[in-house]
Each structure stands twice: as structure tokens, then as C-alpha cells.
């Protein structure tokens, strides 16, 4: 395997490890805050809502390539769980905006704290030169 092929393979493996770690940390945070796991579509809707700050069902459906009925049902579930709330009342229901709640911020904070712990543990035995090289590689990616 050539050096670029080996690097691509290593980065691909790293992606898989990071995805697994992210899933595990998210689930730990959900358990700590008494939340059941979200269905993938609901997780995507919440991520879209968090990214946009606030959005309507139609905006989320368009940006996530989901149907409005899927997003509407997802928003109802997110509201029920206290993860999303309605913005100011709109003249027409289709213009109703939603936003993520403070609970989502707490979930994200728990995930970030745990990720920091895991990364700190992984980086501790590395030399300063290796840490610097990793920082430069991260910036390049």
C-alpha cells in the first residue's frame, strides 16, 4: 500500500472510530439527562434545528431532504421530549418556527465534556512534537 493509500485508510478508520465515539458519548449524555435514544430522523431534524437556530417545518424538510409530514411528526416528538419549542405564534401554522431548547445545549455540553476527557486521555502519552503534528494535520483537514 502506498503512503497516500495508507493515509486514506487510516483516516477512514479514524472516521469510523469517531462516529462510534460520538454515538456512545451522545447516548451517555441522553441517559444522564433521562432521555430515550432518538430515532435517526429525529436526530437529523434536531441537528438541523440546532444548526439553523430556528426554522420552520418546511425549511427543515427542504434542508434535510425529508417530507414535511416526517419533519412535522419529528417536531411533535422533539417537543414532547422537551428538546424543541415553538417560536412566536405565526399567522399561519405552516410559518410556525421552532428552536432547540436549553436541554439540547446541556446534552451537547455533556458530550463535549466527555469527548474532551477521552481526547485528553488519548493525547497524554504523546510527545509534544506528535501533538503539534496532529494539530497541524487537523487544521489541514
C-alpha positions as CSV (number, residue, x, y, z in Angstrom):
1,X,0.0,0.0,0.0
2,X,1.4,3.4,-1.0
3,X,1.8,6.2,1.6
4,X,-1.3,8.1,0.4
5,X,-3.3,4.9,0.3
6,X,-2.2,4.1,3.9
7,X,-3.1,7.6,5.0
8,X,-6.6,7.4,3.4
9,X,-7.1,4.0,5.0
10,X,-6.1,5.4,8.4
11,X,-8.3,8.4,8.0
12,X,-11.2,6.2,7.0
13,X,-10.7,4.1,10.1
14,X,-10.4,7.3,12.2
15,X,-13.8,8.4,10.8
16,X,-15.4,5.1,11.9
17,X,-13.9,5.4,15.4
18,X,-15.0,9.0,15.7
19,X,-18.6,8.1,14.6
20,X,-18.7,5.2,17.2
21,X,-17.3,7.5,19.9
22,X,-19.8,10.2,19.0
23,X,-22.7,7.8,19.2
24,X,-21.5,6.4,22.6
25,X,-21.0,9.9,24.1
26,X,-24.4,11.1,22.8
27,X,-26.1,8.0,24.3
28,X,-24.3,8.5,27.7
29,X,-25.5,12.1,27.7
30,X,-29.0,11.1,26.9
31,X,-29.0,8.6,29.7
32,X,-27.6,11.1,32.2
33,X,-30.4,13.5,31.3
34,X,-33.2,10.9,31.3
35,X,-33.7,10.9,27.5
36,X,-34.5,7.9,25.4
37,X,-32.5,7.4,22.3
38,X,-33.7,9.5,19.3
39,X,-34.7,7.9,16.0
40,X,-32.2,8.8,13.2
41,X,-34.7,11.1,11.5
42,X,-35.4,12.9,14.8
43,X,-31.7,13.2,15.4
44,X,-31.3,14.7,11.9
45,X,-34.2,17.2,12.5
46,X,-32.7,18.2,15.8
47,X,-29.3,18.7,14.3
48,X,-30.8,20.8,11.5
49,X,-32.7,22.9,14.1
50,X,-29.6,23.4,16.2
51,X,-27.5,24.4,13.2
52,X,-30.1,26.9,11.9
53,X,-31.0,28.4,15.3
54,X,-34.7,28.3,14.4
55,X,-36.6,27.0,11.4
56,X,-40.0,26.1,10.1
57,X,-41.1,22.6,9.2
58,X,-40.8,23.5,5.5
59,X,-37.3,24.9,5.9
60,X,-36.1,21.8,7.8
61,X,-37.8,19.4,5.3
62,X,-36.1,21.2,2.4
63,X,-32.6,21.4,4.0
64,X,-32.8,17.7,5.2
65,X,-34.5,16.3,2.1
66,X,-37.3,14.9,4.2
67,X,-41.0,15.2,3.7
68,X,-42.9,17.8,5.7
69,X,-45.0,15.1,7.3
70,X,-41.9,13.4,8.6
71,X,-40.5,16.7,9.9
72,X,-43.8,17.6,11.4
73,X,-44.1,14.3,13.3
74,X,-40.4,14.6,14.3
75,X,-41.0,18.1,15.7
76,X,-44.0,16.8,17.7
77,X,-41.8,14.1,19.2
78,X,-39.0,16.6,19.9
79,X,-41.4,19.0,21.6
80,X,-42.9,16.1,23.7
81,X,-39.4,15.3,24.9
82,X,-38.6,18.9,25.7
83,X,-35.9,19.2,23.0
84,X,-37.7,21.7,20.8
85,X,-40.1,24.5,21.3
86,X,-42.2,26.8,19.2
87,X,-41.1,30.3,18.5
88,X,-43.6,33.2,18.5
89,X,-47.0,32.3,17.1
90,X,-47.2,32.6,13.3
91,X,-50.2,33.9,11.3
92,X,-50.4,30.5,9.5
93,X,-49.3,27.2,11.0
94,X,-47.0,26.4,8.1
95,X,-44.9,29.5,9.1
96,X,-44.5,28.4,12.7
97,X,-40.9,28.4,13.7
98,X,-39.2,26.1,16.1
99,X,-35.9,26.2,18.1
100,X,-33.9,23.8,20.2
101,X,-34.3,24.1,23.9
102,X,-31.8,24.5,26.7
103,X,-31.9,20.8,27.3
104,X,-30.2,20.3,23.9
105,X,-27.5,22.7,25.0
106,X,-27.0,20.6,28.1
107,X,-26.8,17.4,26.1
108,X,-24.2,19.0,23.8
109,X,-22.2,20.3,26.7
110,X,-22.1,16.8,28.3
111,X,-20.9,15.3,25.0
112,X,-18.2,17.9,24.6
113,X,-17.0,17.4,28.2
114,X,-16.8,13.7,27.8
115,X,-15.1,14.0,24.4
116,X,-12.5,16.3,25.9
117,X,-11.8,13.8,28.6
118,X,-11.4,11.0,26.1
119,X,-9.1,13.0,23.9
120,X,-7.1,14.3,26.8
121,X,-6.5,10.7,27.9
122,X,-5.5,9.7,24.4
123,X,-3.1,12.6,23.9
124,X,-1.5,12.4,27.3
125,X,1.2,9.9,26.4
126,X,2.0,11.6,23.1
127,X,5.2,13.7,22.7
128,X,4.8,17.5,22.2
129,X,6.1,17.0,18.6
130,X,3.4,14.4,17.8
131,X,0.7,16.6,19.3
132,X,1.9,19.5,17.2
133,X,1.9,17.4,14.1
134,X,-1.7,16.2,14.9
135,X,-2.8,19.8,15.4
136,X,-1.4,20.8,12.0
137,X,-3.0,17.8,10.3
138,X,-6.3,18.6,11.9
139,X,-6.2,22.2,10.7
140,X,-5.3,21.0,7.2
141,X,-8.3,18.6,7.1
